């Protein structure tokens, strides 16, 4: 009977997560709260939480509790983050700390060489990469996110989520895209290889700066997209 109970508790929590009652970065009820709410033993409550962790929708952080890190809704049923050329939800391929170059430092008003989190995301249409994102966040923002949500965004294994907007919101930063700059140029050799295009085929480049509620820049993203050999269409992608 206890086996049935832990599965029912797990299903209840997963349903609540999928409905958005517990957004990414939020803290799930403690074992004691689950024991009281469902009238079960501690082992049953722990087994229910273990199901969520095993399914990749929650993670356990010492001192913080059990945090939501995803949903069970397939990506095609989520609202797609559309980019030029039909690209859909992105995948994080790199994440780590780096020293900000002059251009990135200027975007954030930091000194050149300041530590920032650098993430690279690929947008796929089928097996083909159609867009490449380079994303930077200041150390102060990464610290706030980790303190408020328990997620280390510099660690791809700890925070694989392509869209950091829910974590920024949970951390109280209320992100708003404040600056968008569009450009077209020829790709670098690395970009051409990743996108599977020739080095003489133009790409669309979108620079975005996202501000927090205080007006301070919290995220900068540069997106390079294949144009399919056609003249670039200046379509502003959604934030994320």
Secondary structure, 3 states (H helix, E strand, C coil): CHHHHHHHHHHHHHHHHHCCCCCCCCECCCHHHHHHHHCCCHHHHHHHHHHHHHCCCEEEECCCEEEECCCCCCHHHCCCCCCHHHCCCEEEEEEEEEECCHHHHHHHCCCCCCEEEEEEEEEEECCEEEEEEEEEEEHHHHHHHHHHHCCCCCCCCCCCCCCCHHHHHHCCCCCEEEEEEEEEEECCHHHHHHHCCCCCCEEEEEEEEEECCCCCEEEEEEEEEECCCCCCCCCCCCCC
